[in-house]
Amino acid sequence: MTYLNGSTEGAWTPCELKFYRRDRGFGFLVPKDGGPDIFIYDALLREAGVLQIPFNTPILAKFKKRTKGLVATDIKLKNSANAYL
């Protein structure tokens, strides 16, 4: 499925972290080109080795459509050399 911003389900989509509450176990990503927010589970961030993350951090995300909206299924973060890991 392709969304208004041109993002395709399962494709890497450039995003930024909009909201994250570790104590609640979730957050939201916003696609850089617009479109609906993408829900992200804390477990996915922990799998990527992320314990703390500032807002507006650039993230590449893959996502799937679920009953309540889009959910991140995989992420890549930029390293200090500005390359995605």
Secondary structure, DSSP 8 states (H G I E B T S, - for coil): -B-TTS-BTTS-EEEEEEEEETTTTEEEEEETT--S-EEEEHHHHHHTT-S---TT-EEEEEEEEETTEEEEEEEEEB-TTS-B-
